[in-house]
Amino acid sequence: MENINIYSIQIERYEVDLSFIRERRMELGLTQVDLASYLGYQNSSSYYKLENGDSTLNAIHLPVIAQVLKCDLDSLYKKCLA
């Protein structure tokens, strides 16, 4: 069995691309109220916090957002610099 040095493995890291989500939503003419409704929020303030990075986006919301924004799930991510 081959020994693997785990310290030499580089792992690519990704984060949710909030600017893509905002821009795509606006391209499609959707409001924050629309997205809040699709995600089951009572009002848009909770969604506003998500889109602005003030609150953590739940992974369960990503497939719904991708479907509403008519894009694939990979489009919602960007590679981290660090």
N, CA, C and O atoms as a printed pandas DataFrame, in Angstrom:
     atom_number atom_name residue_name chain_id  residue_number  x_coord  y_coord  z_coord
0              1         N          MET        A               1    0.836   -1.182    0.000
1              2        CA          MET        A               1    0.000    0.000    0.000
2              3         C          MET        A               1    0.880    1.244    0.000
3              4         O          MET        A               1    1.871    1.318    0.726
4              5         N          GLU        A               2    0.509    2.207   -0.814
5              6        CA          GLU        A               2    1.290    3.431   -0.971
6              7         C          GLU        A               2    1.012    4.394    0.173
7              8         O          GLU        A               2   -0.137    4.592    0.569
8              9         N          ASN        A               3    2.076    4.992    0.700
9             10        CA          ASN        A               3    1.926    6.009    1.739
10            11         C          ASN        A               3    1.598    7.345    1.084
11            12         O          ASN        A               3    2.217    7.735    0.094
12            13         N          ILE        A               4    0.633    8.025    1.642
13            14        CA          ILE        A               4    0.229    9.325    1.113
14            15         C          ILE        A               4    0.505   10.379    2.166
15            16         O          ILE        A               4    0.083   10.248    3.315
16            17         N          ASN        A               5    1.200   11.402    1.779
17            18        CA          ASN        A               5    1.467   12.522    2.666
18            19         C          ASN        A               5    0.272   13.472    2.592
19            20         O          ASN        A               5    0.112   14.202    1.613
20            21         N          ILE        A               6   -0.562   13.459    3.627
21            22        CA          ILE        A               6   -1.781   14.287    3.596
22            23         C          ILE        A               6   -1.481   15.775    3.593
23            24         O          ILE        A               6   -2.345   16.575    3.235
24            25         N          TYR        A               7   -0.276   16.162    3.983
25            26        CA          TYR        A               7    0.079   17.576    4.017
26            27         C          TYR        A               7    0.420   18.121    2.634
27            28         O          TYR        A               7    0.506   19.334    2.442
28            29         N          SER        A               8    0.612   17.223    1.677
29            30        CA          SER        A               8    0.945   17.677    0.330
30            31         C          SER        A               8   -0.284   17.743   -0.582
31            32         O          SER        A               8   -0.182   18.172   -1.731
32            33         N          ILE        A               9   -1.428   17.323   -0.077
33            34        CA          ILE        A               9   -2.656   17.339   -0.868
34            35         C          ILE        A               9   -3.263   18.740   -0.799
35            36         O          ILE        A               9   -3.479   19.284    0.284
36            37         N          GLN        A              10   -3.531   19.307   -1.958
37            38        CA          GLN        A              10   -4.184   20.612   -2.008
38            39         C          GLN        A              10   -5.669   20.401   -2.281
39            40         O          GLN        A              10   -6.046   19.776   -3.272
40            41         N          ILE        A              11   -6.480   20.914   -1.420
41            42        CA          ILE        A              11   -7.928   20.779   -1.547
42            43         C          ILE        A              11   -8.502   22.110   -2.009
43            44         O          ILE        A              11   -8.256   23.149   -1.398
44            45         N          GLU        A              12   -9.261   22.067   -3.085
45            46        CA          GLU        A              12   -9.908   23.285   -3.566
46            47         C          GLU        A              12  -11.089   23.597   -2.661
47            48         O          GLU        A              12  -11.860   22.709   -2.296
48            49         N          ARG        A              13  -11.216   24.834   -2.312
49            50        CA          ARG        A              13  -12.310   25.266   -1.438
50            51         C          ARG        A              13  -13.234   26.197   -2.216
51            52         O          ARG        A              13  -12.801   27.004   -3.038
52            53         N          TYR        A              14  -14.510   26.054   -1.925
53            54        CA          TYR        A              14  -15.522   26.855   -2.608
54            55         C          TYR        A              14  -16.423   27.520   -1.590
55            56         O          TYR        A              14  -16.576   27.051   -0.462
56            57         N          GLU        A              15  -17.015   28.624   -2.014
57            58        CA          GLU        A              15  -18.016   29.302   -1.198
58            59         C          GLU        A              15  -19.164   29.716   -2.108
59            60         O          GLU        A              15  -19.013   29.799   -3.327
60            61         N          VAL        A              16  -20.305   29.971   -1.497
61            62        CA          VAL        A              16  -21.471   30.399   -2.255
62            63         C          VAL        A              16  -21.193   31.782   -2.830
63            64         O          VAL        A              16  -20.722   32.678   -2.129
64            65         N          ASP        A              17  -21.489   31.942   -4.103
65            66        CA          ASP        A              17  -21.251   33.203   -4.806
66            67         C          ASP        A              17  -22.498   34.087   -4.690
67            68         O          ASP        A              17  -23.382   34.060   -5.546
68            69         N          LEU        A              18  -22.540   34.855   -3.627
69            70        CA          LEU        A              18  -23.709   35.697   -3.363
70            71         C          LEU        A              18  -23.915   36.756   -4.429
71            72         O          LEU        A              18  -25.053   37.110   -4.738
72            73         N          SER        A              19  -22.830   37.265   -4.995
73            74        CA          SER        A              19  -22.983   38.284   -6.041
74            75         C          SER        A              19  -23.616   37.675   -7.294
75            76         O          SER        A              19  -24.409   38.333   -7.968
76            77         N          PHE        A              20  -23.270   36.416   -7.614
77            78        CA          PHE        A              20  -23.910   35.750   -8.750
78            79         C          PHE        A              20  -25.406   35.592   -8.494
79            80         O          PHE        A              20  -26.223   35.855   -9.376
80            81         N          ILE        A              21  -25.758   35.167   -7.295
81            82        CA          ILE        A              21  -27.174   34.970   -6.953
82            83         C          ILE        A              21  -27.932   36.285   -7.101
83            84         O          ILE        A              21  -29.008   36.314   -7.699
84            85         N          ARG        A              22  -27.388   37.362   -6.568
85            86        CA          ARG        A              22  -28.038   38.672   -6.639
86            87         C          ARG        A              22  -28.189   39.129   -8.095
87            88         O          ARG        A              22  -29.263   39.561   -8.512
88            89         N          GLU        A              23  -27.098   39.026   -8.856
89            90        CA          GLU        A              23  -27.128   39.481  -10.248
90            91         C          GLU        A              23  -28.076   38.642  -11.097
91            92         O          GLU        A              23  -28.817   39.185  -11.917
92            93         N          ARG        A              24  -28.059   37.334  -10.909
93            94        CA          ARG        A              24  -28.933   36.447  -11.691
94            95         C          ARG        A              24  -30.398   36.704  -11.340
95            96         O          ARG        A              24  -31.257   36.719  -12.221
96            97         N          ARG        A              25  -30.680   36.906  -10.052
97            98        CA          ARG        A              25  -32.049   37.206   -9.621
98            99         C          ARG        A              25  -32.547   38.463  -10.325
99           100         O          ARG        A              25  -33.672   38.505  -10.823
100          101         N          MET        A              26  -31.705   39.474  -10.360
101          102        CA          MET        A              26  -32.091   40.740  -10.986
102          103         C          MET        A              26  -32.236   40.593  -12.499
103          104         O          MET        A              26  -33.136   41.191  -13.088
104          105         N          GLU        A              27  -31.358   39.802  -13.142
105          106        CA          GLU        A              27  -31.470   39.533  -14.585
106          107         C          GLU        A              27  -32.828   38.938  -14.933
107          108         O          GLU        A              27  -33.415   39.254  -15.968
108          109         N          LEU        A              28  -33.315   38.072  -14.050
109          110        CA          LEU        A              28  -34.589   37.397  -14.295
110          111         C          LEU        A              28  -35.790   38.228  -13.846
111          112         O          LEU        A              28  -36.935   37.800  -13.987
112          113         N          GLY        A              29  -35.522   39.417  -13.307
113          114        CA          GLY        A              29  -36.606   40.292  -12.875
114          115         C          GLY        A              29  -37.281   39.824  -11.598
115          116         O          GLY        A              29  -38.442   40.149  -11.347
116          117         N          LEU        A              30  -36.556   39.061  -10.792
117          118        CA          LEU        A              30  -37.110   38.569   -9.530
118          119         C          LEU        A              30  -36.702   39.488   -8.393
119          120         O          LEU        A              30  -35.614   40.064   -8.412
120          121         N          THR        A              31  -37.563   39.622   -7.415
121          122        CA          THR        A              31  -37.270   40.447   -6.255
122          123         C          THR        A              31  -36.809   39.566   -5.098
123          124         O          THR        A              31  -36.913   38.340   -5.150
124          125         N          GLN        A              32  -36.305   40.208   -4.066
125          126        CA          GLN        A              32  -35.960   39.467   -2.856
126          127         C          GLN        A              32  -37.208   38.858   -2.230
127          128         O          GLN        A              32  -37.143   37.793   -1.617
128          129         N          VAL        A              33  -38.336   39.529   -2.383
129          130        CA          VAL        A              33  -39.608   38.995   -1.884
130          131         C          VAL        A              33  -39.939   37.683   -2.608
131          132         O          VAL        A              33  -40.406   36.728   -1.988
132          133         N          ASP        A              34  -39.694   37.644   -3.926
133          134        CA          ASP        A              34  -39.940   36.424   -4.701
134          135         C          ASP        A              34  -39.102   35.264   -4.169
135          136         O          ASP        A              34  -39.624   34.180   -3.909
136          137         N          LEU        A              35  -37.797   35.501   -4.009
137          138        CA          LEU        A              35  -36.915   34.435   -3.526
138          139         C          LEU        A              35  -37.278   34.022   -2.114
139          140         O          LEU        A              35  -37.257   32.834   -1.793
140          141         N          ALA        A              36  -37.609   34.978   -1.268
141          142        CA          ALA        A              36  -38.021   34.662    0.102
142          143         C          ALA        A              36  -39.232   33.736    0.085
143          144         O          ALA        A              36  -39.310   32.787    0.865
144          145         N          SER        A              37  -40.161   34.013   -0.796
145          146        CA          SER        A              37  -41.363   33.194   -0.914
146          147         C          SER        A              37  -41.027   31.772   -1.367
147          148         O          SER        A              37  -41.541   30.806   -0.803
148          149         N          TYR        A              38  -40.167   31.638   -2.384
149          150        CA          TYR        A              38  -39.767   30.311   -2.862
150          151         C          TYR        A              38  -39.075   29.503   -1.774
151          152         O          TYR        A              38  -39.201   28.279   -1.731
152          153         N          LEU        A              39  -38.348   30.182   -0.897
153          154        CA          LEU        A              39  -37.626   29.490    0.168
154          155         C          LEU        A              39  -38.471   29.285    1.421
155          156         O          LEU        A              39  -38.009   28.690    2.395
156          157         N          GLY        A              40  -39.701   29.774    1.397
157          158        CA          GLY        A              40  -40.618   29.547    2.506
158          159         C          GLY        A              40  -40.537   30.558    3.633
159          160         O          GLY        A              40  -41.061   30.312    4.720
160          161         N          TYR        A              41  -39.888   31.694    3.395
161          162        CA          TYR        A              41  -39.817   32.732    4.425
162          163         C          TYR        A              41  -41.093   33.555    4.436
163          164         O          TYR        A              41  -41.724   33.752    3.397
164          165         N          GLN        A              42  -41.465   34.029    5.603
165          166        CA          GLN        A              42  -42.667   34.850    5.761
166          167         C          GLN        A              42  -42.475   36.253    5.203
167          168         O          GLN        A              42  -43.424   36.871    4.719
168          169         N          ASN        A              43  -41.239   36.755    5.272
169          170        CA          ASN        A              43  -40.955   38.095    4.759
170          171         C          ASN        A              43  -39.581   38.101    4.106
171          172         O          ASN        A              43  -38.828   37.131    4.201
172          173         N          SER        A              44  -39.270   39.195    3.449
173          174        CA          SER        A              44  -38.025   39.252    2.687
174          175         C          SER        A              44  -36.803   39.596    3.528
175          176         O          SER        A              44  -35.678   39.461    3.047
176          177         N          SER        A              45  -36.992   40.035    4.765
177          178        CA          SER        A              45  -35.835   40.446    5.565
178          179         C          SER        A              45  -34.890   39.277    5.838
179          180         O          SER        A              45  -33.674   39.466    5.870
180          181         N          SER        A              46  -35.425   38.082    6.033
181          182        CA          SER        A              46  -34.578   36.895    6.243
182          183         C          SER        A              46  -33.773   36.588    4.986
183          184         O          SER        A              46  -32.587   36.266    5.068
184          185         N          TYR        A              47  -34.415   36.685    3.826
185          186        CA          TYR        A              47  -33.700   36.439    2.575
186          187         C          TYR        A              47  -32.670   37.534    2.326
187          188         O          TYR        A              47  -31.569   37.247    1.855
188          189         N          TYR        A              48  -33.006   38.773    2.632
189          190        CA          TYR        A              48  -32.074   39.891    2.471
190          191         C          TYR        A              48  -30.773   39.608    3.225
191          192         O          TYR        A              48  -29.683   39.838    2.702
192          193         N          LYS        A              49  -30.895   39.109    4.450
193          194        CA          LYS        A              49  -29.719   38.786    5.258
194          195         C          LYS        A              49  -28.886   37.683    4.610
195          196         O          LYS        A              49  -27.657   37.724    4.665
196          197         N          LEU        A              50  -29.540   36.703    4.001
197          198        CA          LEU        A              50  -28.820   35.625    3.320
198          199         C          LEU        A              50  -28.052   36.158    2.120
199          200         O          LEU        A              50  -26.864   35.880    1.958
200          201         N          GLU        A              51  -28.732   36.919    1.290
201          202        CA          GLU        A              51  -28.129   37.407    0.056
202          203         C          GLU        A              51  -26.987   38.390    0.324
203          204         O          GLU        A              51  -26.072   38.517   -0.490
204          205         N          ASN        A              52  -27.040   39.072    1.446
205          206        CA          ASN        A              52  -25.999   40.032    1.784
206          207         C          ASN        A              52  -24.904   39.443    2.672
207          208         O          ASN        A              52  -23.980   40.152    3.070
208          209         N          GLY        A              53  -25.002   38.155    2.982
209          210        CA          GLY        A              53  -23.971   37.494    3.763
210          211         C          GLY        A              53  -24.042   37.750    5.248
211          212         O          GLY        A              53  -23.117   37.401    5.981
212          213         N          ASP        A              54  -25.133   38.360    5.712
213          214        CA          ASP        A              54  -25.298   38.626    7.141
214          215         C          ASP        A              54  -25.803   37.400    7.894
215          216         O          ASP        A              54  -25.756   37.358    9.123
216          217         N          SER        A              55  -26.277   36.419    7.166
217          218        CA          SER        A              55  -26.786   35.176    7.730
218          219         C          SER        A              55  -26.261   34.029    6.861
219          220         O          SER        A              55  -26.000   34.210    5.672
220          221         N          THR        A              56  -26.114   32.864    7.460
221          222        CA          THR        A              56  -25.576   31.719    6.736
222          223         C          THR        A              56  -26.654   31.062    5.883
223          224         O          THR        A              56  -27.758   30.782    6.351
224          225         N          LEU        A              57  -26.314   30.827    4.646
225          226        CA          LEU        A              57  -27.224   30.165    3.716
226          227         C          LEU        A              57  -27.239   28.677    4.016
227          228         O          LEU        A              57  -26.182   28.053    4.107
228          229         N          ASN        A              58  -28.415   28.107    4.171
229          230        CA          ASN        A              58  -28.569   26.692    4.452
230          231         C          ASN        A              58  -28.402   25.903    3.152
231          232         O          ASN        A              58  -28.981   26.267    2.129
232          233         N          ALA        A              59  -27.623   24.838    3.187
233          234        CA          ALA        A              59  -27.359   24.042    1.982
234          235         C          ALA        A              59  -28.633   23.501    1.353
235          236         O          ALA        A              59  -28.669   23.274    0.143
236          237         N          ILE        A              60  -29.656   23.294    2.126
237          238        CA          ILE        A              60  -30.917   22.767    1.594
238          239         C          ILE        A              60  -31.597   23.782    0.668
239          240         O          ILE        A              60  -32.426   23.408   -0.162
240          241         N          HIS        A              61  -31.249   25.055    0.808
241          242        CA          HIS        A              61  -31.834   26.096   -0.040
242          243         C          HIS        A              61  -31.192   26.171   -1.422
243          244         O          HIS        A              61  -31.812   26.667   -2.363
244          245         N          LEU        A              62  -29.972   25.689   -1.556
245          246        CA          LEU        A              62  -29.236   25.857   -2.813
246          247         C          LEU        A              62  -29.915   25.218   -4.024
247          248         O          LEU        A              62  -29.970   25.860   -5.073
248          249         N          PRO        A              63  -30.435   23.988   -3.940
249          250        CA          PRO        A              63  -31.131   23.436   -5.106
250          251         C          PRO        A              63  -32.366   24.247   -5.498
251          252         O          PRO        A              63  -32.677   24.375   -6.682
252          253         N          VAL        A              64  -33.062   24.788   -4.516
253          254        CA          VAL        A              64  -34.244   25.615   -4.792
254          255         C          VAL        A              64  -33.815   26.902   -5.489
255          256         O          VAL        A              64  -34.428   27.312   -6.475
256          257         N          ILE        A              65  -32.766   27.534   -4.981
257          258        CA          ILE        A              65  -32.269   28.767   -5.589
258          259         C          ILE        A              65  -31.818   28.509   -7.019
259          260         O          ILE        A              65  -32.120   29.294   -7.918
260          261         N          ALA        A              66  -31.098   27.411   -7.236
261          262        CA          ALA        A              66  -30.634   27.075   -8.591
262          263         C          ALA        A              66  -31.820   26.883   -9.532
263          264         O          ALA        A              66  -31.786   27.343  -10.673
264          265         N          GLN        A              67  -32.855   26.216   -9.067
265          266        CA          GLN        A              67  -34.031   25.991   -9.914
266          267         C          GLN        A              67  -34.738   27.305  -10.231
267          268         O          GLN        A              67  -35.115   27.543  -11.378
268          269         N          VAL        A              68  -34.919   28.151   -9.235
269          270        CA          VAL        A              68  -35.592   29.432   -9.437
270          271         C          VAL        A              68  -34.779   30.334  -10.366
271          272         O          VAL        A              68  -35.341   31.045  -11.198
272          273         N          LEU        A              69  -33.455   30.299  -10.216
273          274        CA          LEU        A              69  -32.589   31.148  -11.030
274          275         C          LEU        A              69  -32.240   30.512  -12.381
275          276         O          LEU        A              69  -31.496   31.085  -13.177
276          277         N          LYS        A              70  -32.785   29.331  -12.619
277          278        CA          LYS        A              70  -32.591   28.621  -13.894
278          279         C          LYS        A              70  -31.103   28.464  -14.230
279          280         O          LYS        A              70  -30.646   28.826  -15.314
280          281         N          CYS        A              71  -30.373   27.915  -13.267
281          282        CA          CYS        A              71  -28.948   27.665  -13.466
282          283         C          CYS        A              71  -28.604   26.342  -12.790
283          284         O          CYS        A              71  -29.405   25.801  -12.027
284          285         N          ASP        A              72  -27.416   25.828  -13.070
285          286        CA          ASP        A              72  -27.030   24.593  -12.395
286          287         C          ASP        A              72  -26.423   24.940  -11.035
287          288         O          ASP        A              72  -26.000   26.070  -10.790
288          289         N          LEU        A              73  -26.394   23.955  -10.181
289          290        CA          LEU        A              73  -25.937   24.139   -8.809
290          291         C          LEU        A              73  -24.494   24.649   -8.753
291          292         O          LEU        A              73  -24.153   25.453   -7.885
292          293         N          ASP        A              74  -23.659   24.190   -9.665
293          294        CA          ASP        A              74  -22.255   24.628   -9.691
294          295         C          ASP        A              74  -22.117   26.130   -9.892
295          296         O          ASP        A              74  -21.147   26.730   -9.429
296          297         N          SER        A              75  -23.068   26.737  -10.570
297          298        CA          SER        A              75  -23.018   28.185  -10.824
298          299         C          SER        A              75  -23.120   29.001   -9.538
299          300         O          SER        A              75  -22.722   30.165   -9.503
300          301         N          LEU        A              76  -23.651   28.392   -8.491
301          302        CA          LEU        A              76  -23.843   29.110   -7.240
302          303         C          LEU        A              76  -22.578   29.181   -6.384
303          304         O          LEU        A              76  -22.573   29.805   -5.323
304          305         N          TYR        A              77  -21.512   28.542   -6.851
305          306        CA          TYR        A              77  -20.268   28.492   -6.087
306          307         C          TYR        A              77  -19.140   29.208   -6.814
307          308         O          TYR        A              77  -19.117   29.290   -8.042
308          309         N          LYS        A              78  -18.202   29.725   -6.017
309          310        CA          LYS        A              78  -16.967   30.275   -6.575
310          311         C          LYS        A              78  -15.810   29.717   -5.757
311          312         O          LYS        A              78  -15.952   29.415   -4.572
312          313         N          LYS        A              79  -14.675   29.587   -6.409
313          314        CA          LYS        A              79  -13.486   29.063   -5.738
314          315         C          LYS        A              79  -12.936   30.112   -4.798
315          316         O          LYS        A              79  -12.820   31.282   -5.162
316          317         N          CYS        A              80  -12.597   29.699   -3.592
317          318        CA          CYS        A              80  -11.984   30.606   -2.608
318          319         C          CYS        A              80  -10.538   30.851   -2.980
319          320         O          CYS        A              80   -9.877   29.980   -3.546
320          321         N          LEU        A              81  -10.052   32.025   -2.666
321          322        CA          LEU        A              81   -8.658   32.368   -2.950
322          323         C          LEU        A              81   -7.713   31.701   -1.960
323          324         O          LEU        A              81   -6.608   31.305   -2.332
324          325         N          ALA        A              82   -8.124   31.573   -0.724
325          326        CA          ALA        A              82   -7.233   30.996    0.304
326          327         C          ALA        A              82   -7.422   29.511    0.418
327          328         O          ALA        A              82   -6.758   28.865    1.229
